[in-house]
């Protein structure tokens, strides 16, 4: 149901993560994602599933053993899918992820980190 938006956002997000020119800010990328009829529960389950597939890609990149029958996946696309699903959840609650990220980073800068 969101294939066109996914394709558009994937293109812009992949450009963004590869530091190529993109005309969209993170907030604008979040805004182009259409609403979905999926329940919040389904979206959260999809996020967990997509994270699992992303971690499988990362295992392959890190040369950590995988089942021989595992299919090869594109890490960039899986990362974009995680972001897309996260944006759908944030949109459900009218939350701007860029604003939330900046607010959290401001808090983190004041924290004293210990090893």
N, C-alpha and C positions, 0 to 999 in steps of 0.2 A: 503494500500500500504506500510505501514511502520511497520506492526505488529511485525516482527522479531526484528527490531531495538528497537521498543518500549519495547518488552519483555526483551531484553538484557539490555537496559538502565534502565528500571524499577528495575531489579534485582540489578544492580550495585548501582543505586541511593538509593534504599531502604537500602542496606547494608551501604552505605555512611551515610545516615541520622540516622541510628541506631548505628553508630560508630563501625561497624564491619569492619574487614579487607576487603579492596577492592584494586585491583591492578590498578584501573584507577584514574587519577586525574580528576578534574572537566573539564579541557580543553579536555582531552581525551574522557570523556563521551560525550561532545558536538560534537566532531569530528566523533563519530560512528553513528550519526543520518544522515540517507540518505536525499538527497534533495527530495523535494516534488513538484508535479505539481500544487499544490494549489496556488492561487494568494496570495499576501501579505494581501489583504483585507480579504480573507477567513481565513488565518492563524490568523489574529488579532481577527476576530469574534470567531474562535474556542478558542482562549486564554480567551476571555471574558466568553464564555460558560463554559469552564473548571474551571475558577476561581469561577464562580457561584456554580458549583457542589462542589468544595472544600469548599466554605463557608457554604454550606448546611451541609457538613460533620462536620465542626467545630461547627455549631449550635447544632448538635446532641451531640457532645462531651461536649459542654458547657451546655447541658440540656436546651437549648432555644427551646421553642415550635415549632414543625413542623406539617405540615399537616399529619393526621393519615395515609394517603395513600402513603406517601413518602417512597421510597425504601431506604433500608440501603446500604450505600456505604463505601468503604474502604478509609479512609483518606490518608493513605500512597500512595495508587495508584493514587488518585486524585492529590495529591501534585506532584507526579512524572509526571503525564500527563501535568500539568501546566508547569513544567520545560522542558519537551520534546517539547512542542509547542513553548515556549519562545526560546529554542535553535534553532528550525527550523527558526524562524523569524530572530534571530541573524545570523544564517548561510546564510540566503538569502542575507545579507549585508556584509558578511565576517567579522563579529564582534566576538571577543573572549570574552565571558561573564566573564571568570575568570579574564582576564586582566582588563576589564572595572570595575569589582567589586573592585579589588585591587586599581585601580586609584581613584575610588570614595571614598573608605574608607580612603585613604591618605588625600583627600580633607576634609572629615568629621572630621578627627582627628585634623585639624587646626582650625575648626570652634568653636566658643564660643556659647554653647547652653544655653538658658535661659528658665526658667519655667514661 
